[in-house]
Amino acid sequence: MGLRRDAREAAIQFLYQYDTHKPEKVDVALAAFWAQNEEPKNVQDFANDLLRGALEKLPEVDAKIRTLADNWDFERLATVDRNILRLAVYEMLFRPEIPPVVSINEAIEIAKKFSTAESGKFVNGLLDRVKKELLRPARQAAG
């Protein structure tokens, strides 16, 4: 598995914890997370970069997911699926250096690993809708 996949998996695990416990101080929670989950510094750096951005943009990301998750109550989405979607949607909307298809493929594989095969299909369907709304190429980095 690659550095970026490891970082994404760690980021989703932290987002899951954040979603279920709502810590007051993110930096303290993040330090405790890394104390329990030893990863190389480059994995931690990329994960922290994704996490800080995703948490900063959480209202916009959640709003996008809500608009596209037809017939799904956002709060009733499986917690792991909701956080996989959050990270992928954040990447697709706010990280132009990451091709959208990379974000989608990573999210599907992580959903299959941490959730269910059906979750992979659900994640794929919703993220494909996000991709169709983007005003940039899906298979390459922007710029």
Beta strands, then each sheet from edge to edge (+ up, - down):
end
